[in-house]
Amino acid sequence: MTPAETPDRESGRILLLTLGFVTIGLMLVGMVASATAVHLDRKALFDLADVLAAGAADAMPPERLYGADAGQGGVAVVTLTDADVRRSVIERLEEHPAAAAGLDGLRVVEASTPDGRTARVGLAAESHPPLLRWFTDTFGGGFTVQAVSSARAG
């Protein structure tokens, strides 16, 4: 310590340095908590997409499966259509609205079957991190999270 510096001046620097480190630490905690919230929203969206895809894989109407012209050589063949998959997804979302609880702006991006046996469901929603909501609402309303899941029938 030089003769011009007093103990009060030194303690002021330590206080300022401590305040800076505490501020940086709180910012890191907020950033990690917000990233975790977005990750949990994404996992919830994947879970919902998995459930919807599994249900849609079984969405073929029974009359098409067991009808007179249902198969080749007496063997029933599962044949899904895009309309079957989309109908199943919409019906399940309407019947179980609690499944989408906490997912803001949930929308079905894709509900199709690429090969007639696989149901492919794509969902998107907005994630609003709790500690950054004031910031994200100012600049567009949140982060878009997406999930795609497939399930194969029969």
QUIURDA-V946002 format. One record per run of one state. SS is the DSSP state (alpha for helix, beta for strand, coil for the rest). FROM is the first residue (numbers start at 0). TO is the last residue. If there is no record, write none. Layout:
<<SS | FROM | TO> <SS | FROM | TO>>
This chain:
<<coil | 0 | 5> <alpha | 6 | 56> <coil | 57 | 60> <alpha | 61 | 65> <coil | 66 | 69> <beta | 70 | 71> <coil | 72 | 73> <beta | 74 | 75> <coil | 76 | 80> <alpha | 81 | 94> <coil | 95 | 95> <alpha | 96 | 99> <coil | 100 | 102> <beta | 103 | 111> <coil | 112 | 116> <beta | 117 | 126> <coil | 127 | 131> <alpha | 132 | 137> <coil | 138 | 141> <beta | 142 | 151> <coil | 152 | 153>>
